[in-house]
């Protein structure tokens, strides 16, 4: 069996595959050359992340493909249903990067609540001449402990965000399409573990009321989850982080509500016009920004590679 890891795979994942007698091709093939490469090398498995698109043309033109794998959660760059109809296995790694994304959420929350995003911009420019005035301007900061965290989405990432919020002493609200109850376990360094029963709501108004920090952790949507009606019902001075997908919240409207003071600050790791974010977003001092880095840690990449490898080996043994 041959695997083309076109967007890369961790050394740990590659080693698991090689130990199972599977050949790994770590070539980086341009999108318009993938079909020829797969056919010339009789590739059985195509692994991608977000860069490579696997549409019907590739699926139809590459009869050797048995498995298409996505290193990550979202599958919007793969024609999943079409591939399955053609008898191809489609796999992903829904939980491997959850902790990394959740930590990114809180990195942005801390940055916003303590003005670190703005301080890091201005200190190199004005720190030597305006130290005391900068200190004063960034003085109205907040602790996260004791505040209410609202999480939109109850998947693997949402659960990790909730657990980190609990660990910080935050109150928890969860919004889902249908109410449900989950038991989450927090494990500690000394072997102790505590369980928390969390019940979500599908009442947006109740969810938004008195919520201090909002994290969006949903799959890609066809329409905005957060737009003018939702912003209007939020608590004044709310903080929002989006590490889900561009298009789940209206970025233009977000800037309007930042300007009005309704939103104290927001963080975007994903963008509607990614990879070319709008300039007004990039220039707004109330925004903490990162270039889609949620799952980009060494730890997550190792887990993703190993999880993909284990799934490939399992399928190979079933074929």
C-alpha positions in Angstrom: 0.0 0.0 0.0 1.3 3.5 -0.9 0.4 6.7 1.0 0.8 10.2 -0.4 0.9 12.6 2.5 0.5 15.6 0.2 0.2 18.2 3.0 2.7 16.4 5.2 2.5 13.9 8.1 4.3 13.8 11.5 7.4 11.7 11.8 5.5 9.6 14.5 2.7 8.9 12.1 5.1 8.1 9.2 7.0 5.7 11.4 3.7 3.8 12.5 2.9 3.4 8.8 6.4 2.2 7.9 6.4 -0.3 10.7 3.3 -1.8 9.3 5.0 -2.2 5.9 3.2 0.8 4.2 5.2 3.0 1.9 4.9 6.7 2.6 5.5 9.3 -0.2 6.0 12.7 1.4 6.1 14.6 -2.0 4.3 18.0 -2.2 2.4 17.8 -5.4 0.7 20.9 -6.9 -3.1 20.7 -7.1 -3.1 20.5 -10.9 -0.5 17.6 -11.0 -2.0 15.4 -8.3 -4.1 13.2 -10.6 -1.0 12.3 -12.8 1.1 11.7 -9.7 -1.4 9.4 -8.1 -1.9 7.4 -11.3 1.8 7.1 -12.2 2.7 5.9 -8.7 -0.5 3.9 -8.1 -1.2 5.7 -4.8 -3.7 3.9 -2.5 -4.1 6.6 0.2 -4.2 10.4 -0.2 -3.7 12.3 3.0 -4.4 16.1 3.1 -4.8 18.9 5.5 -6.4 22.2 4.4 -4.2 23.1 1.4 -5.1 20.2 -1.0 -8.6 20.0 -2.3 -10.0 16.5 -3.1 -12.9 17.1 -5.5 -14.8 14.8 -7.9 -12.3 15.2 -10.7 -9.6 13.6 -8.6 -11.9 10.9 -7.3 -13.1 10.0 -10.8 -9.6 10.1 -12.4 -7.8 8.0 -9.8 -9.1 4.5 -9.6 -6.3 3.3 -7.4 -7.5 5.5 -4.4 -8.9 3.4 -1.6 -8.6 5.9 1.3 -8.8 9.7 1.5 -7.7 11.1 4.9 -7.9 14.6 6.4 -5.5 15.6 9.1 -7.9 17.6 11.2 -11.6 18.0 12.0 -13.3 19.9 9.1 -13.8 18.0 5.8 -15.0 20.9 3.6 -12.0 20.5 1.2 -13.1 16.9 0.4 -16.2 15.8 -1.5 -16.9 13.3 1.2 -20.3 11.9 0.1 -19.2 11.5 -3.5 -16.0 9.6 -2.4 -18.0 7.3 -0.2 -20.5 6.6 -3.1 -17.5 5.6 -5.2 -16.4 3.1 -2.5 -13.6 5.1 -1.0 -13.0 5.2 2.7 -12.9 8.8 4.1 -11.2 9.4 7.4 -10.3 12.3 9.6 -8.9 13.0 13.1 -11.7 14.8 15.0 -10.1 14.7 18.4 -6.4 14.8 17.9 -6.1 18.6 17.8 -8.9 19.5 20.3 -6.6 20.4 23.1 -4.4 22.6 20.9 -7.4 24.5 19.5 -8.9 24.9 23.0 -5.6 26.3 24.3 -5.6 28.8 21.4 -9.0 29.9 22.4 -7.8 30.8 25.9 -4.5 32.3 24.6 -6.7 34.8 22.8 -9.1 35.2 25.8 -6.1 36.1 28.0 -4.6 38.3 25.4 -7.9 40.2 25.0 -8.7 40.4 28.7 -5.2 41.7 29.6 -4.7 43.8 26.4 -1.6 41.8 25.5 -2.5 41.9 21.8 -2.4 45.7 21.8 0.4 46.0 24.3 2.6 43.8 22.1 2.0 46.2 19.1 2.6 49.4 21.0 5.4 48.7 23.4 8.1 48.4 20.7 6.9 51.7 19.3 6.1 53.7 22.4 7.4 51.8 25.4 10.4 53.9 25.9 8.6 57.2 25.8 5.0 56.5 26.8 5.5 53.7 29.4 3.2 55.2 32.1 0.4 56.3 29.8 0.4 52.8 28.2 0.3 51.3 31.7 -2.7 53.4 32.5 -4.5 52.7 29.2 -4.2 49.0 29.7 -5.3 49.0 33.3 -9.0 48.2 32.9 -8.3 44.4 32.6 -10.3 41.4 33.8 -9.7 38.0 35.3 -11.4 35.0 33.6 -12.1 33.3 37.0 -15.7 33.8 38.1 -16.8 35.0 34.7 -19.4 33.2 32.5 -18.0 31.3 29.5 -20.4 30.6 26.6 -19.4 27.8 24.2 -21.1 27.4 20.9 -20.7 23.7 19.9 -20.3 20.6 22.0 -17.9 18.5 19.9 -14.4 17.5 20.8 -13.0 21.0 20.8 -16.0 22.5 22.6 -15.6 20.0 25.3 -11.9 20.8 25.8 -12.8 24.5 25.9 -15.4 23.8 28.6 -13.0 21.7 30.7 -10.4 24.5 30.6 -13.0 27.0 31.6 -14.0 24.9 34.5 -10.4 24.6 35.5 -10.1 28.4 35.6 -13.2 28.7 37.8 -15.5 29.9 35.1 -19.3 29.4 35.0 -20.3 27.4 31.9 -23.0 27.8 29.2 -23.2 25.7 26.1 -25.3 26.3 22.9 -26.3 23.4 20.6 -29.0 22.8 18.0 -30.7 20.3 20.4 -30.2 20.3 24.1 -28.1 17.4 25.4 -26.2 16.4 28.5 -22.6 15.3 28.6 -20.4 14.1 31.4 -16.9 15.6 31.2 -13.9 14.4 33.2 -11.0 16.6 34.4 -7.9 14.6 35.1 -5.1 16.0 37.3 -1.4 15.5 37.8 -1.8 13.4 40.9 -4.1 10.9 39.4 -7.3 12.4 40.7 -10.3 12.9 38.4 -13.5 15.0 38.7 -16.6 14.6 36.7 -18.9 17.4 35.7 -22.4 17.0 34.1 -23.0 19.8 31.5 -26.4 20.3 29.8 -26.6 22.5 26.7 -29.4 24.8 25.6 -30.8 25.6 22.2 -32.2 29.0 23.5 -29.9 31.6 22.0 -31.3 34.4 24.0 -30.8 32.6 27.3 -27.3 31.6 26.2 -26.2 35.2 25.4 -27.7 36.8 28.5 -25.0 37.7 31.0 -22.3 35.7 29.1 -18.9 37.4 29.4 -16.7 35.3 27.1 -18.0 33.5 24.0 -16.1 30.8 22.1 -17.3 29.5 18.7 -16.4 25.9 18.1 -18.7 24.6 15.4 -18.2 23.0 12.0 -18.5 25.1 8.8 -22.0 26.7 8.5 -24.0 27.9 5.5 -25.1 31.0 7.3 -24.0 33.2 10.2 -24.5 31.9 13.7 -23.6 35.3 15.1 -25.0 38.4 13.3 -26.8 41.7 14.2 -29.7 40.1 16.2 -27.3 38.0 18.3 -24.8 40.9 18.9 -27.6 43.1 20.1 -28.6 40.6 22.7 -25.1 40.2 24.1 -23.9 41.7 27.4 -22.1 45.0 27.0 -18.3 44.4 27.0 -18.4 40.8 25.8 -15.4 39.1 24.4 -15.6 36.7 21.5 -13.2 34.2 20.0 -13.7 32.3 16.7 -11.4 29.4 16.0 -14.1 27.5 14.1 -14.4 28.5 10.4 -14.7 31.8 8.6 -18.4 32.6 7.9 -19.8 31.5 11.3 -19.9 35.1 12.4 -20.4 38.3 10.4 -17.1 40.1 10.5 -18.4 43.4 9.1 -21.1 43.5 11.8 -18.5 42.5 14.4 -16.5 45.7 13.6 -19.7 47.8 14.0 -20.4 46.4 17.5 -16.7 46.8 18.5 -17.1 50.4 17.4 -20.2 50.9 19.5 -18.6 49.3 22.6 -21.0 46.3 22.8 -18.0 44.0 22.0 -15.0 44.8 24.2 -12.7 42.7 22.0 -12.7 39.8 19.7 -10.2 37.2 18.3 -10.2 35.6 14.9 -8.1 32.6 14.0 -10.2 32.0 10.9 -11.6 34.4 8.3 -14.4 34.7 5.8 -12.0 35.6 3.0 -9.1 33.4 4.1 -6.3 33.4 3.1 -6.7 37.1 2.3 -8.4 38.6 5.4 -10.0 42.0 5.0 -7.7 45.0 5.8 -10.1 46.6 8.3 -9.9 43.4 10.4 -6.1 43.3 10.3 -5.9 47.0 11.4 -8.4 47.0 14.2 -6.7 47.3 17.6 -9.6 45.6 19.4 -8.9 42.4 17.5 -6.5 39.7 18.5 -5.5 37.9 15.3 -3.8 34.6 14.2 -3.4 32.9 10.8 -5.5 29.8 11.3 -3.1 28.3 13.9 -5.7 26.5 16.1 -4.4 22.9 15.7 -0.9 23.8 14.6 1.2 22.5 17.5 3.9 19.8 17.5 1.8 17.8 19.9 -1.4 18.0 17.8 0.5 17.1 14.6 2.0 14.0 16.2 -1.4 12.9 17.4 -3.0 13.6 14.0 -0.3 11.6 12.2 -0.5 8.6 14.5 -4.4 8.6 14.5 -4.4 8.7 10.7 -1.8 5.9 10.5 -3.8 3.7 12.9 -7.0 4.1 10.9 -5.2 3.3 7.6 -3.7 0.2 9.1 -7.1 -0.9 10.4 -8.7 -0.4 7.0 -5.8 -2.2 5.2 -6.3 -5.2 7.4 -10.0 -5.2 6.6 -9.5 -5.0 2.8 
